[in-house]
């Protein structure tokens, strides 16, 4: 009799442990599924951020190129425009330059 009771108890314990293991496995699979979903979302966000960074970098390069062009050509172009306004006695160009804060010297520069 004690042998049968021990056998029944160990079978019951084995059944309970099996059920516990089964529930734990289902729970782990659920957590793993949620984790994979979160990782996919994070990866999608990272890809979107990388695309935005690339767009921003391209825009920054355009801005730097325009600023470089402005610094190289802008002053020379304004000087030439001021010189033309004096040479051709064009008051409209002179007024336009004054509007943007550039004073035009009305005496033409001596030519060599």
Secondary structure, DSSP 8 states (H G I E B T S, - for coil): -HHHHHHHHHHHHHHHHHHHHHHHHHHHHHHHHHHHHHHHHHHHHHHHHHHHHHHHHHHHHHHHHHHHHIIIIIHHHHHHHHHHHHHTT-HHHHHHHHHTT----SS-----
